[in-house]
Amino acid sequence: ALFFAELEERAGKKIDWKKLYEKTSCHDVSEIWVSDIPTPVKHFNAQINKMIEAFEISEIDRMYVSGNTTMLHLFLGVDCSSMGVAPYTPVFLESKTVDAHSLGINGVKNVEILPSISAFVGADIVAGLNFVSKPTGNSFNMLVDLGTNAEIVLFSREKILCTSAAAG
């Protein structure tokens, strides 16, 4: 933001630097590493709580959460900065079961985070692979997940080949 404000000022526009500094300096530690990606995660739990309240459910036994590896780290409040630099190593890939109350989610006993494959092939693709049917014989199928990165899986009954690339 500061860079673009500098360009705007050079182009003759008046910049309220005090206001800009106030807005750009109020970030969580994780936001410094990954910009504003955590912002939707911060507000997500409140939306879950509102939805549960609307249905007047006494308690949900288990909530399953799938997403890309970075978003799952942010959802659990785990530092994901190691995925931003080579060798792009996530803190966890395995599934996790967490007490929902520790995440600020009411009306749910446990939250289960689905497993990821790598830093850039997340639980969203794992969930997709569990949904699609395996091809028959020697044929192949392909699963594509489009988001900020594209995950592409080519698979047969015997083999799975997966990759990811920047997309958004």
VENNORJO-V277664 format. One record per pair of residues at least 6 apart in sequence whose C-alpha atoms are under 8 Angstrom apart, sorted by sequence separation. I is the first residue (numbers start at 1). J is the second residue. D is the distance in Angstrom with one decimal. If there is no record, write none. Layout:
# VENNORJO-V277664
i->(I;I)
j->(J;J)
d->(D;D)
This chain:
# VENNORJO-V277664
i->(8;9;31;66;73;74;82;83;100;116;117;135;144;145;154;155;8;31;65;73;82;83;101;115;116;134;144;145;153;154;30;82;100;101;115;116;144;153;154;82;100;114;116;117;143;144;153;5;70;80;99;100;116;142;143;152;153;80;99;100;115;142;143;151;152;79;98;99;114;142;151;152;70;78;97;98;114;141;142;151;97;98;129;140;141;150;151;97;128;140;141;149;150;96;97;140;149;150;95;96;139;140;149;150;2;73;95;96;138;148;149;73;95;96;138;148;149;94;95;125;135;136;137;147;148;69;94;95;124;134;135;136;146;147;93;94;134;135;1;93;134;69;93;93;93;125;76;90;89;90;120;41;89;121;88;120;38;41;42;41;38;83;72;121;121;121;120;63;62;65;34;60;61;62;63;64;65;66;69;33;59;60;61;62;63;64;65;66;68;30;58;59;60;61;62;63;64;65;69;70;30;57;59;62;64;69;30;69;68;69;68;69;68;69;52;67;68;49;66;67;68;48;49;66;67;45;46;49;66;45;46;45;66)
j->(14;15;37;72;79;80;88;89;106;122;123;141;150;151;160;161;15;38;72;80;89;90;108;122;123;141;151;152;160;161;38;90;108;109;123;124;152;161;162;91;109;123;125;126;152;153;162;15;80;90;109;110;126;152;153;162;163;91;110;111;126;153;154;162;163;91;110;111;126;154;163;164;83;91;110;111;127;154;155;164;111;112;143;154;155;164;165;112;143;155;156;164;165;112;113;156;165;166;112;113;156;157;166;167;20;91;113;114;156;166;167;92;114;115;157;167;168;114;115;145;155;156;157;167;168;90;115;116;145;155;156;157;167;168;115;116;156;157;24;116;157;93;117;118;119;151;103;118;118;119;149;71;119;151;119;151;71;74;75;75;74;119;113;162;163;164;164;108;108;111;81;107;108;109;110;111;112;113;116;81;107;108;109;110;111;112;113;114;116;79;107;108;109;110;111;112;113;114;118;119;80;107;109;112;114;119;81;120;120;121;121;122;122;123;107;122;123;105;122;123;124;105;106;123;124;103;104;107;124;104;105;105;127)
d->(7.8;6.3;6.9;7.3;6.7;7.1;5.9;5.1;6.9;4.2;7.2;6.2;6.9;5.1;6.0;6.2;7.7;6.4;7.9;6.0;5.5;5.5;7.5;7.3;4.3;7.6;5.7;6.5;6.9;5.2;7.4;6.2;5.8;7.5;5.2;7.8;4.6;5.7;6.4;7.6;5.6;5.4;7.9;7.5;5.8;6.4;4.3;6.7;6.3;6.6;6.2;4.9;6.6;7.1;5.1;5.7;6.6;7.0;4.7;5.4;7.1;5.5;6.7;7.2;5.5;7.7;5.6;6.2;7.8;4.5;5.8;6.1;7.7;7.6;6.5;5.2;7.7;5.9;6.2;4.3;5.6;6.4;7.5;6.7;5.5;5.3;6.7;4.4;7.6;5.4;6.4;6.5;5.3;5.6;6.3;4.6;5.4;6.2;7.0;5.1;6.2;7.9;4.3;5.5;7.6;7.9;5.3;7.0;6.9;6.4;4.6;8.0;4.8;7.6;7.6;5.3;6.2;7.4;4.2;6.7;7.9;7.7;7.5;6.5;4.1;7.6;4.6;7.5;7.8;7.9;5.7;6.9;7.2;6.2;5.6;6.4;6.6;6.0;7.4;4.9;5.9;7.5;6.4;6.7;7.9;7.1;7.1;7.4;8.0;5.5;7.7;7.7;6.2;6.3;6.3;7.7;7.9;6.9;7.9;5.9;6.3;6.3;7.3;8.0;7.4;6.6;6.3;7.0;6.4;7.1;7.5;6.0;5.8;6.0;6.3;5.9;6.1;6.3;6.3;6.0;4.5;4.5;5.1;4.9;4.7;4.8;4.9;5.5;7.6;6.6;6.4;5.4;6.3;6.4;5.7;6.1;6.0;6.1;7.4;7.3;7.7;7.4;7.0;6.9;7.0;5.7;7.6;6.5;7.1;6.9;6.8;4.7;4.2;6.8;6.8;6.2;5.9;6.1;8.0;5.3;5.9;7.0;5.8;5.1;4.6;7.6;8.0;7.4;5.2;6.5;7.5;5.8;7.1)
